[in-house]
Amino acid sequence: MAACPLTELRDGKQALEFALRANEILGGVNPDFLETVAAAYAEDDRFDEAVAWQKKALQALDGKPRDGRKAGSDCMRLANRFECKTDLMNDRVKWNVL
């Protein structure tokens, strides 16, 4: 709902509600769900909060393997993506353009 390329399907407030709930259920440590919360905040024009959550997502990577994969290149690729998105959110660019 926050990152859909179709404007008519995006709903920042609803996306934020769902993302926060999913993050809570999963214990607030999964980088993918932390990133989803960041996207929802950005879509709702709450960029400072989006940046804060994107940084949490980056910190949650912490070089750990995810989904049974090796940490190395996957982690670096995700870290670069997360950092790029954090920079764009700092510039008030919405998630769905990424």
BELWO-V264979 format. One record per run of one state. SS is the DSSP state (a for helix, b for strand, c for the rest). FROM is the first residue (numbers start at 1). LEN is the number of residues. Records with the same first field share a line. If there is no record, write none. Layout:
# BELWO-V264979
SS = FROM-LEN / FROM-LEN
This chain:
# BELWO-V264979
c = 1-6 / 10-2 / 26-5 / 44-3 / 62-10 / 91-4 / 98-1
a = 7-3 / 12-14 / 31-13 / 47-15 / 72-19 / 95-3
